[in-house]
Amino acid sequence: MLDFLKIKITNAQTRSYFWEHSLLYFHSESEVLLFDNETIKTKKVKQYRGLLFEFTKNALFIRFKPHYYFNSNEHNANDFSVANCIETLKNVFNSFCVDLEHLEIINIEFGINIVIPIQLIDIRDLLCQIIYHGQNQFATHSKYRHCRYSNSVNKSGMTNVYKIIKAYAKCIQFPNYTSTNTFRFEAKSNRKKYINSLGIFTIQDLFNTPVYDKLSEVILKEFDEVLIIDEHAKPKLSETKFRNFEKKLNPLTWNRLLMKSKNTFRRNINSYYNALNTCDTHLKKEIKKLMIDKLNHLKKCAVLSIYIDEISTQINSSNLKA
């Protein structure tokens, strides 16, 4: 479920501890000229099993890909359960004697992989038919044709990193590690306000299973905001309403609606899905079912682990009393 974490440490003692730690080895050193064209920022980077430790003058930043780490830093194409997440984090950070409350989460990416039956839709077609998240249009990644992303922009036209939604054809990215029609849906944020709203402040919070319930809710909530063109649906509508529905199968229609007003756009999305819901089922509904099933599966292992830990504690207590 966890794909990427960026951790910030400002505590001087903790930074010194990592700098001097024998497990970390030198990776690189660089200098960056800041926006004032006068200040030079020096960054020294050390590494530990795929984790990058970036040391600057006032802070230490740790870049960590838990799902990749779980797979020996090769891929993130398989399932990564809640229990796997927690076990991986403990495996890494229990190697260091530091106060985990000093490890502040400032960037997070999380998501799930699902295998979509090919008779439902080919993943390549799905990426073409996913066109909006909320009122933000999906775009193709400049480097990866199998990746689509959606985000808002600020007044200057720059990407708003408060929340970015991604959709991948994971089977194209890693064909040797997953099924041939694997879809990944992911949320990303570089802003503390959003991350804190998930109940996540430090790395310690990610050791707790309830946090992953919240992440699961967010994944489903964000998918609810996705607009998918469903060209094979046959809604049960009058002839006039059906013609109106067919117009909405053209992406240009949605671009024009958004140009009119956000309220007009939202109103038409509601009417579009009201029409789709007259079908016995439809594409988005079937994909969401797969996502719910997968999230329940990923969380089940964590619940079982807690139950086993409780039983073990009870047995150990009984043995001590005996």
Backbone hydrogen bonds in HBPLUS format (Angstrom, degrees):
<---DONOR---> <-ACCEPTOR-->    atom                        ^
c    i                          cat <-CA-CA->   ^        H-A-AA   ^      H-
h    n   atom  resd res      DA  || num        DHA   H-A  angle D-A-AA Bond
n    s   type  num  typ     dist DA aas  dist angle  dist       angle   num
A0111-GLY N   A0001-MET O   2.86 MM 110  5.15 152.2  1.93 142.8 150.7     1
A0003-ASP N   A0109-GLU O   2.80 MM 106  5.25 167.6  1.81 144.5 144.9     2
A0004-PHE N   A0109-GLU O   3.29 MM 105  4.91 159.0  2.34 127.9 127.3     3
A0109-GLU N   A0004-PHE O   2.93 MM 105  4.91 140.5  2.09 146.7 142.9     4
A0005-LEU N   A0064-PHE O   2.78 MM  59  5.22 150.9  1.86 158.2 166.2     5
A0064-PHE N   A0005-LEU O   2.93 MM  59  5.22 164.7  1.96 161.9 163.2     6
A0006-LYS N   A0107-ASN O   2.95 MM 101  4.76 150.5  2.04 135.2 133.2     7
A0106-ILE N   A0006-LYS O   2.90 MM 100  5.71 172.1  1.91 162.0 164.6     8
A0007-ILE N   A0062-ILE O   2.85 MM  55  4.91 161.5  1.88 143.1 149.5     9
A0062-ILE N   A0007-ILE O   2.82 MM  55  4.91 155.1  1.88 136.7 145.3    10
A0008-LYS N   A0104-GLU O   2.72 MM  96  5.11 160.4  1.76 149.1 155.3    11
A0104-GLU N   A0008-LYS O   3.07 MM  96  5.11 152.4  2.14 156.4 149.1    12
A0009-ILE N   A0060-LEU O   2.79 MM  51  5.04 149.2  1.89 152.7 160.0    13
A0060-LEU N   A0009-ILE O   2.89 MM  51  5.04 155.8  1.95 145.0 152.9    14
A0015-ARG N   A0011-ASN O   3.01 MM   4  6.27 158.1  2.06 154.5 161.3    15
A0016-SER N   A0012-ALA O   2.98 MM   4  6.17 159.5  2.02 148.8 154.0    16
A0017-TYR N   A0013-GLN O   2.96 MM   4  6.16 149.6  2.05 141.8 150.7    17
A0018-PHE N   A0014-THR O   3.11 MM   4  6.41 159.9  2.15 150.3 153.3    18
A0019-TRP N   A0015-ARG O   2.97 MM   4  6.19 160.7  2.01 149.1 155.1    19
A0020-GLU N   A0016-SER O   3.05 MM   4  6.18 153.6  2.12 148.7 153.9    20
A0021-HIS N   A0018-PHE O   3.16 MM   3  5.02 149.9  2.25  97.9 107.0    21
A0024-LEU N   A0021-HIS O   3.33 MM   3  5.86 149.6  2.43 110.0 117.2    22
A0025-TYR N   A0047-GLN O   3.06 MM  22  5.45 163.1  2.09 147.3 150.9    23
A0047-GLN N   A0025-TYR O   2.83 MM  22  5.45 153.3  1.90 149.8 158.1    24
A0027-HIS N   A0045-VAL O   2.78 MM  18  5.36 149.4  1.88 154.2 148.9    25
A0028-SER N   A0045-VAL O   3.07 MM  17  5.11 157.9  2.12 133.9 137.4    26
A0045-VAL N   A0028-SER O   2.78 MM  17  5.11 179.0  1.78 155.4 155.3    27
A0030-SER N   A0043-LYS O   2.88 MM  13  5.32 158.1  1.93 151.2 158.6    28
A0043-LYS N   A0030-SER O   2.83 MM  13  5.32 168.1  1.84 159.9 161.2    29
A0032-VAL N   A0041-LYS O   2.78 MM   9  5.04 156.3  1.84 141.2 149.4    30
A0041-LYS N   A0032-VAL O   2.73 MM   9  5.04 171.1  1.73 154.4 154.4    31
A0034-LEU N   A0039-THR O   2.86 MM   5  5.52 171.3  1.87 169.2 171.7    32
A0037-ASN N   A0034-LEU O   2.88 MM   3  5.63 162.9  1.91 128.8 132.9    33
A0044-LYS N   A0055-PHE O   3.02 MM  11  5.12 167.3  2.04 148.0 149.4    34
A0055-PHE N   A0044-LYS O   2.69 MM  11  5.12 172.4  1.70 165.0 162.2    35
A0046-LYS N   A0053-PHE O   2.87 MM   7  5.05 158.6  1.92 142.5 147.7    36
A0053-PHE N   A0046-LYS O   2.78 MM   7  5.05 174.5  1.78 153.8 153.4    37
A0048-TYR N   A0051-LEU O   2.96 MM   3  5.13 151.1  2.04 142.4 149.8    38
A0051-LEU N   A0048-TYR O   2.92 MM   3  5.13 166.4  1.94 122.0 123.0    39
A0052-LEU N   A0063-ARG O   3.10 MM  11  5.14 160.5  2.14 144.7 148.9    40
A0063-ARG N   A0052-LEU O   2.89 MM  11  5.14 159.2  1.93 148.1 154.9    41
A0054-GLU N   A0061-PHE O   2.70 MM   7  4.99 171.0  1.71 161.2 159.7    42
A0061-PHE N   A0054-GLU O   2.89 MM   7  4.99 162.5  1.92 140.6 146.2    43
A0056-THR N   A0059-ALA O   2.91 MM   3  5.41 168.2  1.93 176.2 178.9    44
A0069-TYR N   A0065-LYS O   2.86 MM   4  6.03 164.9  1.88 160.7 165.9    45
A0070-PHE N   A0066-PRO O   2.92 MM   4  6.13 151.9  2.00 146.5 153.4    46
A0071-ASN N   A0068-TYR O   2.87 MM   3  5.09 132.7  2.10 102.5 116.2    47
A0073-ASN N   A0068-TYR O   2.55 MM   5  4.29 145.6  1.66 135.5 133.4    48
A0072-SER N   A0069-TYR O   3.12 MM   3  5.07 139.7  2.29 119.2 113.2    49
A0074-GLU N   A0071-ASN O   3.13 MM   3  5.76 145.8  2.26 115.8 123.4    50
A0085-CYS N   A0081-SER O   2.88 MM   4  6.20 154.6  1.95 148.8 155.6    51
A0082-VAL N   A0298-LEU O   3.05 MM 216  5.79 168.8  2.06 132.1 135.3    52
A0086-ILE N   A0082-VAL O   3.01 MM   4  6.30 170.3  2.02 159.5 159.4    53
A0087-GLU N   A0083-ALA O   2.95 MM   4  6.02 163.7  1.97 148.0 153.3    54
A0088-THR N   A0084-ASN O   2.87 MM   4  5.95 156.0  1.93 147.1 153.7    55
A0089-LEU N   A0085-CYS O   2.97 MM   4  6.24 164.1  2.00 155.4 159.4    56
A0090-LYS N   A0086-ILE O   2.96 MM   4  6.15 162.3  1.99 151.2 156.2    57
A0091-ASN N   A0087-GLU O   2.88 MM   4  6.00 153.7  1.95 143.3 151.3    58
A0092-VAL N   A0088-THR O   3.08 MM   4  6.35 149.1  2.18 146.8 153.7    59
A0093-PHE N   A0089-LEU O   2.89 MM   4  6.03 166.9  1.91 161.8 160.9    60
A0094-ASN N   A0090-LYS O   2.93 MM   4  5.32 148.7  2.02 136.6 142.5    61
A0095-SER N   A0092-VAL O   3.21 MM   3  5.68 155.9  2.27 107.6 114.7    62
A0096-PHE N   A0093-PHE O   3.27 MM   3  5.52 163.6  2.30 104.0 109.0    63
A0102-HIS N   A0099-ASP O   2.95 MM   3  5.76 166.5  1.97 123.6 128.0    64
A0103-LEU N   A0100-LEU O   3.09 MM   3  5.35 162.1  2.12 108.3 114.0    65
A0203-ILE N   A0103-LEU O   2.91 MM 100  5.75 144.1  2.04 156.5 167.9    66
A0105-ILE N   A0201-PHE O   3.04 MM  96  5.82 160.0  2.08 131.6 138.0    67
A0108-ILE N   A0189-SER O   3.00 MM  81  5.60 158.8  2.04 156.9 163.8    68
A0189-SER N   A0108-ILE O   2.97 MM  81  5.60 152.9  2.04 157.6 165.0    69
A0110-PHE N   A0187-ALA O   2.99 MM  77  5.60 157.8  2.04 157.2 164.5    70
A0187-ALA N   A0110-PHE O   2.87 MM  77  5.60 165.5  1.89 164.3 165.6    71
A0112-ILE N   A0185-PHE O   3.09 MM  73  5.78 147.6  2.20 154.4 161.0    72
A0185-PHE N   A0112-ILE O   3.10 MM  73  5.78 153.8  2.17 159.6 165.9    73
A0114-ILE N   A0183-PHE O   2.81 MM  69  5.34 160.3  1.85 155.3 162.0    74
A0183-PHE N   A0114-ILE O   2.77 MM  69  5.34 167.6  1.78 166.2 165.2    75
A0116-ILE N   A0181-ASN O   3.05 MM  65  5.76 164.9  2.07 158.1 154.1    76
A0120-LEU N   A0117-PRO O   2.86 MM   3  5.40 150.1  1.95 113.6 123.1    77
A0121-ILE N   A0117-PRO O   3.38 MM   4  6.87 156.8  2.43 155.0 158.5    78
A0125-ASP N   A0122-ASP O   2.93 MM   3  5.34 122.9  2.26 108.8 123.0    79
A0126-LEU N   A0122-ASP O   2.99 MM   4  6.34 154.3  2.05 151.8 160.1    80
A0127-LEU N   A0123-ILE O   3.09 MM   4  6.35 157.1  2.14 147.8 151.6    81
A0128-CYS N   A0125-ASP O   3.06 MM   3  5.10 125.9  2.36  95.9 110.4    82
A0129-GLN N   A0125-ASP O   2.98 MM   4  6.26 138.9  2.16 144.9 157.0    83
A0129-GLN N   A0126-LEU O   3.00 MM   3  5.00 124.6  2.32  95.2 110.1    84
A0130-ILE N   A0126-LEU O   2.94 MM   4  6.16 124.6  2.25 150.7 164.1    85
A0229-ILE N   A0129-GLN O   2.83 MM 100  4.96 162.5  1.86 141.3 144.2    86
A0131-ILE N   A0227-LEU O   3.03 MM  96  5.93 162.2  2.06 168.6 174.3    87
A0138-PHE N   A0131-ILE O   2.89 MM   7  5.24 166.9  1.90 127.5 130.5    88
A0227-LEU N   A0132-TYR O   2.75 MM  95  5.03 165.8  1.77 146.5 148.6    89
A0133-HIS N   A0136-ASN O   2.82 MM   3  5.29 161.7  1.85 152.6 158.0    90
A0136-ASN N   A0133-HIS O   2.96 MM   3  5.29 164.5  1.98 129.9 133.9    91
A0134-GLY N   A0225-GLU O   2.78 MM  91  5.06 169.7  1.79 141.4 139.1    92
A0139-ALA N   A0149-TYR O   2.81 MM  10  5.47 156.8  1.86 150.7 156.5    93
A0149-TYR N   A0139-ALA O   2.91 MM  10  5.47 155.1  1.97 150.4 158.2    94
A0141-HIS N   A0147-CYS O   2.99 MM   6  5.59 171.8  1.99 150.1 150.5    95
A0147-CYS N   A0144-TYR O   3.13 MM   3  5.53 162.1  2.17 116.4 118.3    96
A0169-ALA N   A0146-HIS O   2.88 MM  23  5.19 137.6  2.06 143.4 155.3    97
A0148-ARG N   A0167-ALA O   2.80 MM  19  5.13 162.6  1.83 155.9 161.8    98
A0167-ALA N   A0148-ARG O   2.77 MM  19  5.13 155.4  1.83 153.9 155.7    99
A0150-SER N   A0165-ILE O   2.79 MM  15  5.16 147.4  1.89 149.1 157.7   100
A0165-ILE N   A0150-SER O   2.96 MM  15  5.16 168.8  1.97 153.9 156.4   101
A0160-ASN N   A0152-SER O   2.92 MM   8  5.43 161.9  1.95 150.1 144.3   102
A0154-ASN N   A0158-MET O   2.89 MM   4  5.49 156.5  1.95 152.8 158.8   103
A0157-GLY N   A0154-ASN O   2.89 MM   3  5.26 161.3  1.92 115.3 120.5   104
A0190-ASN N   A0161-VAL O   3.01 MM  29  5.61 163.6  2.03 157.9 160.6   105
A0164-ILE N   A0188-LYS O   2.83 MM  24  5.04 157.8  1.87 147.7 152.0   106
A0188-LYS N   A0164-ILE O   2.84 MM  24  5.04 142.3  1.98 151.1 159.9   107
A0166-LYS N   A0186-GLU O   2.86 MM  20  5.03 169.4  1.87 146.3 148.6   108
A0186-GLU N   A0166-LYS O   3.00 MM  20  5.03 162.7  2.03 147.7 147.1   109
A0168-TYR N   A0184-ARG O   2.87 MM  16  4.98 162.5  1.90 146.4 151.5   110
A0184-ARG N   A0168-TYR O   3.15 MM  16  4.98 164.0  2.18 129.5 133.4   111
A0172-ILE N   A0169-ALA O   2.97 MM   3  5.55 147.7  2.08 114.3 123.1   112
A0173-GLN N   A0169-ALA O   3.31 MM   4  6.72 156.1  2.37 149.0 155.8   113
A0170-LYS N   A0182-THR O   3.02 MM  12  5.44 116.2  2.44 135.1 147.1   114
A0174-PHE N   A0170-LYS O   2.89 MM   4  6.02 166.3  1.91 154.6 157.7   115
A0177-TYR N   A0174-PHE O   3.16 MM   3  5.62 165.6  2.19 116.8 121.3   116
A0195-ILE N   A0191-ARG O   3.09 MM   4  6.36 171.2  2.09 155.4 158.1   117
A0196-ASN N   A0192-LYS O   2.68 MM   4  5.71 167.6  1.70 158.2 161.3   118
A0197-SER N   A0193-LYS O   3.18 MM   4  6.27 138.1  2.37 131.9 142.1   119
A0197-SER N   A0194-TYR O   3.08 MM   3  5.10 125.3  2.39  95.0 109.4   120
A0198-LEU N   A0195-ILE O   3.03 MM   3  5.37 151.1  2.12 106.3 115.3   121
A0199-GLY N   A0196-ASN O   2.93 MM   3  5.17 159.9  1.97 110.8 115.7   122
A0205-ASP N   A0202-THR O   3.09 MM   3  5.70 140.7  2.25 113.9 122.2   123
A0206-LEU N   A0203-ILE O   3.05 MM   3  5.44 140.6  2.21 107.9 118.5   124
A0207-PHE N   A0204-GLN O   3.06 MM   3  5.49 161.8  2.09 115.0 118.6   125
A0208-ASN N   A0205-ASP O   3.23 MM   3  5.68 164.8  2.26 112.7 116.2   126
A0211-VAL N   A0208-ASN O   3.34 MM   3  6.03 145.8  2.46 117.3 124.4   127
A0212-TYR N   A0209-THR O   2.94 MM   3  5.47 136.3  2.13 115.4 126.4   128
A0213-ASP N   A0210-PRO O   3.10 MM   3  5.14 133.4  2.33  96.9 109.6   129
A0214-LYS N   A0210-PRO O   3.34 MM   4  6.77 150.9  2.43 145.7 152.1   130
A0215-LEU N   A0211-VAL O   3.05 MM   4  6.45 152.8  2.13 143.3 151.1   131
A0216-SER N   A0212-TYR O   2.96 MM   4  6.07 151.7  2.05 138.2 145.3   132
A0217-GLU N   A0213-ASP O   3.02 MM   4  6.31 155.7  2.08 145.2 151.5   133
A0218-VAL N   A0214-LYS O   2.97 MM   4  6.25 156.4  2.03 150.4 156.7   134
A0219-ILE N   A0215-LEU O   2.99 MM   4  6.24 157.2  2.04 148.1 153.6   135
A0220-LEU N   A0216-SER O   3.19 MM   4  6.48 164.2  2.22 152.1 154.9   136
A0221-LYS N   A0217-GLU O   2.87 MM   4  6.05 156.7  1.92 148.1 155.8   137
A0222-GLU N   A0218-VAL O   2.80 MM   4  5.95 162.7  1.83 155.6 159.2   138
A0223-PHE N   A0219-ILE O   3.03 MM   4  6.21 148.6  2.13 140.1 149.1   139
A0224-ASP N   A0220-LEU O   2.97 MM   4  6.23 142.3  2.12 142.2 152.1   140
A0225-GLU N   A0222-GLU O   3.10 MM   3  5.24 139.3  2.27  98.5 109.8   141
A0226-VAL N   A0223-PHE O   3.01 MM   3  5.20 164.2  2.03 110.7 115.4   142
A0233-ALA N   A0230-ASP O   3.42 MM   3  5.74 162.4  2.46 107.4 112.4   143
A0242-PHE N   A0238-SER O   2.85 MM   4  5.99 151.4  1.94 152.9 161.7   144
A0243-ARG N   A0239-GLU O   3.10 MM   4  6.31 153.0  2.18 143.7 149.5   145
A0244-ASN N   A0240-THR O   3.17 MM   4  6.48 154.0  2.24 144.1 151.3   146
A0245-PHE N   A0241-LYS O   2.87 MM   4  6.14 147.4  1.98 141.7 151.2   147
A0246-GLU N   A0242-PHE O   2.90 MM   4  6.18 155.1  1.96 149.1 155.1   148
A0247-LYS N   A0243-ARG O   3.20 MM   4  6.50 144.9  2.33 141.9 149.9   149
A0248-LYS N   A0245-PHE O   2.96 MM   3  5.32 132.4  2.19 105.1 117.9   150
A0249-LEU N   A0246-GLU O   3.06 MM   3  5.32 162.6  2.09 108.8 113.6   151
A0250-ASN N   A0247-LYS O   3.23 MM   3  5.86 161.8  2.26 115.4 118.6   152
A0253-THR N   A0250-ASN O   2.89 MM   3  5.53 141.2  2.04 119.0 129.0   153
A0254-TRP N   A0251-PRO O   3.10 MM   3  5.38 121.9  2.45 101.9 115.0   154
A0255-ASN N   A0251-PRO O   3.19 MM   4  6.60 152.9  2.27 148.1 155.9   155
A0256-ARG N   A0252-LEU O   2.98 MM   4  6.24 157.0  2.04 150.0 155.5   156
A0257-LEU N   A0253-THR O   2.95 MM   4  6.20 153.6  2.02 145.4 153.3   157
A0258-LEU N   A0254-TRP O   3.00 MM   4  6.16 157.4  2.05 147.3 152.3   158
A0259-MET N   A0255-ASN O   3.14 MM   4  6.36 144.2  2.28 138.0 147.4   159
A0260-LYS N   A0256-ARG O   3.21 MM   4  6.54 134.3  2.43 140.5 151.6   160
A0260-LYS N   A0257-LEU O   3.15 MM   3  5.24 133.8  2.38  96.0 108.2   161
A0261-SER N   A0257-LEU O   3.36 MM   4  6.77 162.5  2.39 160.9 157.3   162
A0265-PHE N   A0261-SER O   3.09 MM   4  6.34 158.7  2.13 145.9 151.8   163
A0266-ARG N   A0262-LYS O   2.91 MM   4  6.13 167.7  1.93 152.4 155.1   164
A0267-ARG N   A0263-ASN O   2.89 MM   4  6.00 161.1  1.93 148.0 153.7   165
A0268-ASN N   A0264-THR O   3.06 MM   4  6.22 152.9  2.13 145.2 151.7   166
A0269-ILE N   A0265-PHE O   3.01 MM   4  6.33 146.0  2.13 147.2 157.2   167
A0270-ASN N   A0266-ARG O   3.06 MM   4  6.34 162.3  2.09 152.8 156.6   168
A0271-SER N   A0267-ARG O   3.11 MM   4  6.40 155.5  2.17 141.9 148.4   169
A0272-TYR N   A0268-ASN O   2.86 MM   4  5.96 148.3  1.96 141.0 150.0   170
A0273-TYR N   A0269-ILE O   3.00 MM   4  6.30 162.2  2.03 155.8 158.5   171
A0274-ASN N   A0270-ASN O   2.90 MM   4  6.04 144.1  2.03 142.0 153.1   172
A0275-ALA N   A0271-SER O   3.00 MM   4  6.15 148.1  2.11 138.4 145.9   173
A0276-LEU N   A0272-TYR O   3.03 MM   4  6.38 156.1  2.09 142.2 148.8   174
A0277-ASN N   A0273-TYR O   2.90 MM   4  5.97 149.1  2.00 140.5 148.3   175
A0278-THR N   A0275-ALA O   3.09 MM   3  5.54 161.8  2.12 111.1 116.5   176
A0279-CYS N   A0276-LEU O   2.93 MM   3  5.63 162.4  1.96 118.9 124.9   177
A0286-GLU N   A0282-HIS O   3.03 MM   4  6.27 157.8  2.08 159.5 166.3   178
A0287-ILE N   A0283-LEU O   3.01 MM   4  6.29 159.0  2.06 154.4 160.3   179
A0288-LYS N   A0284-LYS O   2.94 MM   4  6.12 159.1  1.98 149.7 155.4   180
A0289-LYS N   A0285-LYS O   3.08 MM   4  6.33 149.7  2.18 142.0 149.8   181
A0290-LEU N   A0286-GLU O   3.19 MM   4  6.51 155.3  2.25 144.0 149.6   182
A0291-MET N   A0287-ILE O   2.99 MM   4  6.32 149.4  2.08 146.6 155.6   183
A0292-ILE N   A0288-LYS O   2.89 MM   4  6.15 159.8  1.93 154.3 158.8   184
A0293-ASP N   A0289-LYS O   2.99 MM   4  6.22 165.3  2.01 151.5 155.4   185
A0294-LYS N   A0290-LEU O   2.99 MM   4  6.15 157.7  2.04 143.6 149.8   186
A0295-LEU N   A0291-MET O   2.90 MM   4  6.09 163.5  1.93 152.6 156.9   187
A0296-ASN N   A0292-ILE O   2.98 MM   4  6.16 160.4  2.02 150.9 156.2   188
A0297-HIS N   A0293-ASP O   3.02 MM   4  6.22 150.7  2.10 142.2 150.5   189
A0298-LEU N   A0294-LYS O   2.87 MM   4  6.16 157.2  1.92 152.4 158.4   190
A0299-LYS N   A0295-LEU O   3.01 MM   4  6.17 145.2  2.13 145.0 153.8   191
A0300-LYS N   A0296-ASN O   2.98 MM   4  5.99 137.6  2.16 140.1 150.9   192
A0302-ALA N   A0299-LYS O   3.09 MM   3  5.39 124.7  2.40 103.8 117.4   193
A0303-VAL N   A0299-LYS O   3.21 MM   4  6.58 156.6  2.27 154.2 160.5   194
A0304-LEU N   A0300-LYS O   3.01 MM   4  6.27 159.8  2.05 152.9 158.6   195
A0305-SER N   A0301-CYS O   2.92 MM   4  6.12 150.1  2.01 141.1 149.4   196
A0306-ILE N   A0302-ALA O   3.01 MM   4  6.29 156.5  2.07 149.3 154.5   197
A0307-TYR N   A0303-VAL O   3.05 MM   4  6.30 158.0  2.10 146.2 152.3   198
A0308-ILE N   A0304-LEU O   2.90 MM   4  6.17 158.5  1.95 151.0 156.5   199
A0309-ASP N   A0305-SER O   2.89 MM   4  6.12 158.0  1.94 148.3 154.5   200
A0310-GLU N   A0306-ILE O   2.94 MM   4  6.19 155.0  2.00 149.0 155.5   201
A0311-ILE N   A0307-TYR O   2.99 MM   4  6.27 157.8  2.04 149.2 155.0   202
A0312-SER N   A0308-ILE O   2.87 MM   4  6.09 159.9  1.91 151.2 156.9   203
A0313-THR N   A0309-ASP O   2.91 MM   4  6.12 153.7  1.98 145.5 152.7   204
A0314-GLN N   A0310-GLU O   2.98 MM   4  6.22 156.7  2.03 146.7 152.8   205
A0315-ILE N   A0311-ILE O   2.91 MM   4  6.18 156.2  1.97 150.1 156.7   206
A0316-ASN N   A0312-SER O   2.88 MM   4  6.08 162.4  1.91 149.7 154.6   207
A0317-SER N   A0313-THR O   2.91 MM   4  6.08 154.5  1.98 146.2 153.3   208
A0318-SER N   A0314-GLN O   2.99 MM   4  6.18 155.3  2.05 144.2 150.8   209
A0319-ASN N   A0315-ILE O   2.94 MM   4  6.20 154.3  2.01 148.9 155.9   210
A0320-LEU N   A0316-ASN O   2.99 MM   4  6.21 151.0  2.08 144.3 151.8   211
A0321-LYS N   A0317-SER O   3.04 MM   4  6.31 155.2  2.11 146.9 153.2   212
A0322-ALA N   A0318-SER O   2.98 MM   4  6.20 148.3  2.09 143.2 152.2   213
